[in-house]
């Protein structure tokens, strides 16, 4: 959860030779901000109000599914 996702993702990426700057992360909630900021391609999907506002400010894609 939150920053814990980043730690686990970084460990997984290091073990598997994955560059997180080239990776995508999809989320609907502001609580995933640390992970969205860690990857090179953050995407807000059906975002809550806070995440939608932030994604617009940062120019991140916003998807509605």
N, C-alpha and C positions, 0 to 999 in steps of 0.2 A: 504494500500500500504506500502511495506517495513516494518518498525518497527511497523506501525499501525496494520498490520496483526498479529504480535506477541501479542500485547496487547489484541486484540479481541479474539485470540485463547486461551490465558491464562485465560481470563475471562470466556469464554465458558467452558474450561476444568475444572476450579474451580467449576462452577455451576453444572457440570455434572459428577464430580468424575473421570475425565480422566487424566491419567498421560502422559504428552507430551513426556516424555522420552521413552515411549512405543509406541508412535504414529509415523506415516509416513507422510511425506509431499513431494509432487511431484511438480517440477517446471521446466520451460524451461529457466528462466531468472535470471541473476545475481542480479537483484533488489530484489529478494526474499531471498537473503542470510540470513537476520536476522531470517526468519522463518525456513529455512533449518538448521541453527545452533541451533535452539531451540528444535527441535524434536530429538528423538533418532534414527530415521531411515530416513535420507534425501535421496531423489532420484532425479537425474537430468534426465529429459525426453526431448529428442530432444533439448539439451541445446544450448544456444548461446555460442560463442567462450570463453568468460570469465568464464562462469559457467562450461563449459566442462573442461577447464584447472584447475580450482579450485577443481572440483569433482575428477579429476584424482589424484591431489596432496593429497587430503584428503582420498582417497580410497572409495569414495561414489559410489554406483551403477550408471551407466549411461545406460539409456534405449533409444532405437530408435524405435518409433512406426510409 
